[in-house]
């Protein structure tokens, strides 16, 4: 049976992937919310969707659908990071499961509170952690799981993705709303690394600025140097010469893990798993949320110890 979906954050760039996933899983988007009304992309997927710019009217609409027994089954949440907690609660309060983009919330204690909300309404909170579904990442996890149990891997993570001046004026440039660089662009990598290499034993921050952050993670089975940036000037020259504005690299024991492609259908795969009852929930999200919370609230130690070489850029 087709499911009814509502979408919060319809004007954001990531919302398109959610609309596509809802369409490709043969479900219906019946209501959408965004304070901005530049949402013509909806016509490419669900032109009959009821659209709202005010959360109060959106809330009333999905409540009325519930009363008329045409209730929303899932609310997909693509809103700014700091609003995720409130929008998850809105979804469950109206009898729907939640599907939320990462980061699920900004602080680890928010997870504990949401566990009670799940119990109160008997609904599931799902987090999009699509890297866990990427074929290259799954292959790496299988390799590590089958490898020597006592082996500690050396890992370098580099993710540099260019953002213009608008980024720092928007909510993404406000650490109280986005959580900062490590949260906004790095959390899915931290989730992936701990999924493969185990829990955190040491979390050090070497560098934390408006446009970049770097640190060191000691995991149960890996030593990870990481560097994240939204500054185009820091991207390697050979990448710039190819006309690219993003540099993504993960090396394990010096070997590059190729995962530049294979992203186009990961949200659809995520939706398929969620609808089948196999989505990633609160506990799966908690480890990476704690990592970025600790990074955000730690004092950088500078270029000491095992730091990422890009720190010198």
Secondary structure, DSSP 8 states (H G I E B T S, - for coil): ---EEEEE-TTSTTHHHHHHHHHHTT-EEEEEE-SS---GGGGGT-TT-EEESSHHHHHHHHHHHHHTT---SEEEE-S-GGGHHHHHHHHHHTT-EEEE-SSS-SSHHHHHHHHHHHHHHT--EEE--GGGG-HHHHHHHHHHHHS-TT--EEEEEEEEE---THHHHSGGG-HHHH--HHHHHHHHHHHHHHHHH--EEEEEEEEE-SSEEEEEEEETTEEEEEEEE--GGGS-HHHHHTT--EEEEEEETTEE---SS--TTHHHHHHHHHHTT--B-HHHHHHHHHHHHHHHTS----S-SS--GGGG-
